[in-house]
Amino acid sequence: MKKKAVSALILAVLLSFCMSISGCEPVKIEDLPAIQKLRDIGTIRIAVAPGLPGFCWQNPETGQLEGYEVDIARYISKAVFGDEKAAELVPMDAKLCGPKLETGEVDIVIAAFYDTQARREKFEFSQPYFTDYMTLLVKRGPLTLFGQMSGKKIGFIAGNGTDELIKAEAGKYTDMAVETVPYGSYPEAKQALLEGKIDALCSRWAVLRAYADIDTVFISDRFAPQNYAIACIKGDMDMLNLMNAVLDEMKRNGLIDELINKWDLIDTGKKE
């Protein structure tokens, strides 16, 4: 391993260690190597995925991108360049974020891109800026807990691993058997729920909240936590250190909590 890479790795470890210890002197963003690199380039390319209300979407009236993740991107831009508009926000389908980061077409991803062991083999992940959970959306009625789902049909969107998470959660209950039903899109699955073809629809709370209405409600249970984090190119420890330092600053100054409240991202229905 090259000396420069070793130094960046050591800095990443120290940064992580400091963030976990109360009273540790915070890392100064201005002192990080990635700052000058980005300033020399003049911008940072940030992949975002419009379509998730509260996190990132295009305001139909102004045509501008808005949301929690957009505000984080702007804060990063301000911290690095002194101008919140200096960063290049690159909107794309969520499924393209990983591939575009792998090929270096973008520098980081801020798109409800949750940290998993499999993804860590391809990308570097910052500390989380939001923790989401899997849950179930059901029609208003007697179903309020996951423990009531034995013998029920639970819909999910195919291809994102939700099927395995449902079965893993069901396995925590004695003699629980559930039938999982795949769908190609959320509107299709939501319609199936309303028509009674399935008893529940499973996904992340942040996604399902866009499909909740007067006829539906979330169960009280949450499971399989999903940490949304900033993804960086594999091996780019300088960029990772910068992202962790910026998020650490946002948490220290209370901005993370402020933005979560601003965009109404508090899951009030979660059972404590």
ABEGO torsion letter per residue (X at the ends): XBAAAAAAAAAAAAAAAAAABBGBBBBBAAABAAAAAAAAAGBBBBBBBBGBBGABBBBAAAGBBBEAAAAAAAAAAAAAAGBAAABBBBBBBAAAAAAAAAAGABABBBBGBBBBAAAAAABBBBBBABBBBBBBBBBBEABABAAAABGBBBBBBBGAGAAAAAAAAAAABBGBBBBBBBBABAAAAAAAAAAGABABBBBBAAAAAAABBAABBBBABBBGBBBBBBBBBBGBAAAAAAAAAAAAAAAAAGAAAAAAAAAGABBAABBX
